[in-house]
Structure formats: C-alpha cells, structure tokens
C-alpha cells in the first residue's frame, strides 16, 4: 500500500556490510524494530577511536535532518492514468505526472531506478516573493497544501512570506530541494547527469548541496546563461542565470573515455552549400574555395556560423584547415624520426616532441591524409582537420539566450501570455542533445510549462531519435483574472499538458516518432485500508471491510499500481483483450498479464497460463473461495511454472 521504505532498504544494505551494527529499538507503537547503532557504525568506518561529534566540512541548516527523513519516509500513494489528458496513451513512451514531485520521485524509485540519463530541473528561485517550501504532508490536497505551506492565503492570493528578513530564508528553500535531490540521484544511470538551473540568490547553496548529494568530485561545470539586462536595477543589472552540471559518477565517464561534443553551428548548411557549389562549378576546387570564403565571411561577426570560415581551404573532402600545432601539448612528448616524402631527409621536430604517441600512428595519419608536409624537411609537418569529419566542438561555459525571445515564441504557440518566464526550450534541446543519446530518458520534476518536453519532442522530430521524457508538475492553481485563467486553464499542469499537445500537432504529421504522452495523477493508494482491529469494526461496517480495492478504481488503476510495485516501466505498451468474457490487460507482449475480474474461472486462468507470461496478477476477491485461488496457482505450476503469480 505504500512506496518503498527507503530507510528500511538502507538498513538492509548496512546490515549486509556490517551486521554487528544492527540492533533493535521500539517504534512509536512500542513494537520492536530493527535499527542501527550509529556509534558502532562510526567505529566500523574509522581507523581510530571516535568520541563525540567531529568537525567537518559540510552544508548544514536548521531542518536538514527532517528533510532527509522526508526523503526516506514511505507514502501510501499511487499513479492513476488519465486517458482524457493524454495523447496516444496506448503507444506513448513519454510520461507526464501531475502531483507533488517528492511523492512522484518516491513512486518512481523502483520503475526508473538507474534508468534516467539526464535529470534537468529549474527549481523555484528563492526571490523573496514566494514561499517555496513544500511541507511533506501527504494527507492533504493541493489547495490545503498551498494554504498550509504559506504559498497562498485563505482567499487564494499568493503571499510574500519568504522574505530576506525571515531567519529561514535559505533554510526553507533547502528543506524543499534537499530530499528531492537525494531521491533523484537514485534514478540516474551510472553514466548519467543532472543539470540544475539557478539564479544568484541560491547558486552558492545549490552548489554545496549538489556537492553533498552528488559528490564534489562529480561536478563537471558551472554554465552561465546571459538572458537580459535590467535597467531598473539599483547597483548592477544581474541578467544571468547559472546551470550546475554534475555527473552521477565522473570516474565511469573517464573509464569509458567519454568526450562530450556538439555539432558546430551551421554544419548542415555548410554541407548543403558545398554540395551545391560542387554541382554548379563541376568540382573546380579553386572556384569552390573562393565561393566558400565569400559565403562564410557574409555572416555577422556575432554569428556562430562565421567560425566555419576558419576552415578556409576546400578539397574533395570538404573544407579543411592545416594551421594546427603538431607538438605534444605541454612538451615532453615522444621523439622519433619523420622522413620528408620528397627529400627523404628527417623533418624538423617540434621542441616538445610529436603530438602523436608513435611513429606508426604518425604514418597512419599521413596515409589517411591528415598530415601535410612542407616543401622540404626544414619545415615542420602540419595536421589537417576536415570540417565534415570533425567529432564536433566541446560546449563553452558562457551562453547568450535572451528571455524575451523565449517568451515571444511561447506566446505564439499558446495564443497568449499564459505563463510567466518560460524556459527557452531551444537552450534545453541543446543541453539534452549534448548530454544524452538517441534512446535515453530525460526527467524534469519541476516541469513548469513543459519546456523540457517541448525540447525532447522537437529534438526527436529533427534527428529521428527516440528520446523519452518524464515530467512532473504539481497542480498549482493559476492566478484568478490572469490570462491563463481567461484562456480556460485551471492549473499550471493544464498549461503544460496543452503545450505538449500543441507541440505535437505543430510538428510535421509525416514525422516518424513518438509525439504522445501518458498522463498520470498522484492519488491515494487503490487498496482499501483494512487494518482495523476486530474491536473497531461494528456489524454495519463489516461489509465495507470485505473489499480490498477502493470503490471507483478501474482495472487500469490497479494495473499501474502493480507496475509500480513490480518495478516495471510505466511506458510499456498495453493491449486490452477478452478471455472467456473477462477483460484482460496484456503488458509488453505478455511480459505481464492482469485480470482483475470479480469472477475468475479456472478456464480463464488456464487460458492465461497457456500464453506463458513472465508475470500474472489477479484480484484476490475475484476467486470465489480460497480453494479456487490455490487451484489457480496449481494450474500455473502445471502449465507455466516459470510465471510469477500474484493476487492483490
């Protein structure tokens, strides 16, 4: 009935390593429960006697322990599918989850553990205008949550409670971010990344927080995005934002020889130009080279495509440059004899040694046309770099992307200013393409207006990739009398869902790929609370305690709760069939078959078993008697013993 108890999972892991530190204590009900003797654990992890608290370098604030506890505490929630707010529900691989992101991260711990290549978030900025605390009370609805947390008052008006005069100005914000980052890290692939957009108010705290959660050694970069100038500023116009980028495990990237590169700006246009010039000038390379230089010099000086002109020469392999350094970087490189192909004499050697580790490698590059010699041996050879054979450029740390442009594009798509300060999806597309592969999963659990989803859909359309997104956004009400409200939107998640629909429609209908998404809403568990003691049940309430499933829940609701419990992908294809007049749900070509009929017969069980699914699940109340349920298990033992069978 609940998400995994991560504290218990962590105790199990520690018990495997250090069984001596596991002890017992009494829980809140006075029942014995396993616990960790932290004094013994500290001693196990130290090569000297540990006495009392030790000073150490760390980020600390009031409420940190409670925030860490909030990350591990289980919740009695589930994800319920919302078909009417989805696009191509049966086949879509993308997910949109409406609800609190801490709850969503807990629910996804099993199904997406170690499967997300990139997590991008743009958490609420601590501007002093809003209280961005997300108190983790899972029993209340969104409206009550926003009121109790101080984000709005009883009248629904936003409050300005998190002012700089509040002693918890930073602590409140850290309380909100910390547990979410801890849970998010679990979802990353071993070679995954997390990128966090943040402004100068909390960049220092966020960097220390990521150092703690991700490990300081895994920090890859602090990017700066210059967005706009504020002429009404009193002292300085702070118009930039930061993006902190961390690896899940930088050592793994190093071991795999990972080198991040992106295509040079204008490379596709350059290919088209050269192809057209070759056809038009009949491979007259001098004429093609002259036109190439004229074409590249026509770009404005601040246009990234002007840099194509650095490849100023042209051959049948395209534009190239031969002005590079052939010396070993920093000096101390290998020294060997290189003979000039015409004079046969040893060429002049760079003082720091050759750039290439061996003579054999040098000869390979010569044969492949990547080394050019001078007129004789007195001139050092030079390396040749071909534009169209380049693996791309490493991304810089400073970028220019004006917020007004993103806002105008968003308004054009949505038909009005229904959301303030949307992220530039083109910037996100660039980051996503740089850090992920064509079949990777990208998550954004502060989805806002769904800029990340927009970026993924557009990138897939442009490149033919099959990237998937998982977006999470709380159903925060839009302000009354706002443009969004007048356009019919009730919540920010409504805006995000509609944006994804519009983006899918705007993309060419002939484009192959997944333009749909499955929408889910976080809700209480589908299972009824039947934990009452006999003394608490009066005769009239006995009938209410019989059913294990809450009224109003569908077989699809139950199916996705089972997928979460089993740790299966929520985007697997689902087929609905009739077996013996009973509705049956088949997931991913019979990887799992579910039948939640209230009347399950032996014939239905035998038909399902004959398909040899990996997993089969039934409604416990669907069996008329205990004997019928036991008989169903026996049928599977005989017909399909490899099937894992469950009843809920």
Phi, psi and omega in degrees: 000352182230164172292167182303140174277098186292333175297315179296321178298317180294323177297320178299319180295317179295322180298326178294322183276318186226077183299335183290340184271357181274129181224192178235148172216178180259135178278188184295340179263005180081011180267144179293140179214154180290144179212173180249131172276101188290333176296316177294322180295318177300321180292322179298330185260015181229147178263013175213167183293130180258121178229116176075173180291139179254138176290139180204163181282120181195163173265126182223152178199159177296126180102000184296318181296320179295324179293320177295322178296321179299327179293326186267340186293132179287159179229149178264069182229169176209176176252124178253129180292144178235088185298321185293342178252017180250167174233123182054053186305317188293333185244347186293143177257345181275150181235138169236123183245124177263122179151179179296133186289335176293319176296318180299316180297323178293318181292333183268002186301324181275312187291331184239020178299118177067025185242352184263122182282322182222128169251118174246132175223148174234078186294159178305132180282143181276077186272347186090354180268338182224154173267107186267022178285138175243079180302136189268067175255107190272004184265354186252160178278179184296315182299313179296322180299314182292324179289312184293327181280356177085011180282331175220163176264185183298334180275358180089006180274140178293143179255160176248068189266339185263058183280165182293342177281346176288126181298343180256027182308311179272325183297318179303315183293318178296323177303322181286316188282321190304306182296330180290321177293321180299317179288323182297322181303324181298333185276346184286144171293160179304330178253027184274178183222155168232134179235129185235121174275138184202154178259184188287345181294324184232013182297323180294315179293320180295321180295316177295323179294316178292326175302320182285314185284315184266337185100124183300330181289348182263005177289129181258321184191157167242106182270150179240130179243111179276115189252313182195160179260138180249100184286349179268005179292148183282318186246304179224148175272100180269092184251019182242162174232167179246156169227114179269127183241123179233148173269151172296320178205098183298330180298323179294319177299320180293316180298324181277357181068030182296128176230113181280130179216154175230152180300145177292143181302131177083009185296322179294318178297322180296319178299315180296321180296314181295319179298317179295319180294321179297318180292322184284325186252009174053049176057033171278098191292328177295317180291319179297319180296320179296316179293322179300313180295323178293321182293314183289328181284349181280345179288146177302156184296332180268006179272127181301333182291342178297335180293345176299333182294347176296334173272081195273347180253157184225137174222188180293350175261010177096186179299144179210166174226143182231038182248020182278172181267130182259009180272153176295127183302125178084355181084173179079020182276176181294149179234122179211164185275129176240121182269139178290134185294338181262310184275339181074007180261160182293130181284158175298134184256139176296143183303327182272006183091165182289152180290335187257141193293337184212162177296323180298317179294321178301314181296325177298317181291325176297312181297330183270004177079023180256008176227135176240138180261156175281187183294331176209187186287351182283346179253133180293143173300161180230145176283149177248132175242124179263130184303314186280354178252002181288143177282000178109187184245146173286140184289139176282175183259353180238130184225155179241121182207106189277130186299327183297324179297315179297320181294319180295316178299319181294317179297322179295321180291318188265353180076028179155168180275082184264358181208133181275137172054056176292146176293145177288109184295335179291324175296317180294322177300319180297316179295317181297315180295326182288324189257351185233163176262176188293346180237020184276164178254135180241134181239142173221109183260012163236066196293330181059238181272011176073036176299323180296317177297319176303315181297318181294315180298317180293319180296317177299319180296319185284327187248352183076014181281172182234042177295152181237150176240152170232112182247143177229131179212129178290148182280065181284126181298143175280154181298143175296148179062018175273167177299321180298316180295318180293336177272005174096006179270132178265327184223166176296324178296329175298319178297315182298315181297316180294324178299315180299321177298313182296321179297316179300319180290327183287334179286143182313129182296336181279353182292128176279146179134173184269111177253007182259181178199149175262127179261135176232154175235132178288131182214173176296159181305150178288342185274136179288148178280105181246031185268007181293147178280159180306323182295335181276350184259119172270165186304320184292339182265354182299321181296328179287341182267359182284311184286136179268349182247136179296147178294147179088354179270137184265172178293332176290323174303312181296321182300313183288332173294322177294319178300319178295314182297323182276352180074032182262159182294129181284354182256010179294145179295144184235132176240137179257128183227169173247123177235111182058042181063018177246140179284126183234137179250122179252126182252124173052063176053051175070022170298329172212137175239131181237136174226110182253030178295145178283358181219088183263125180258164177299326181295320178295315180300317182293322178296320178292317180298326181295342179272355176052054177290157176290325181220147175222138181223140181229167173273124183303321180289350179285344177270132185297324182219168174299325180297323179295321179292318178296322179296323178297318178297323180292323178300316180294324178298326182277315188270319184217073185296341181281349182284133173272121187249136176224156171230135181246000000 
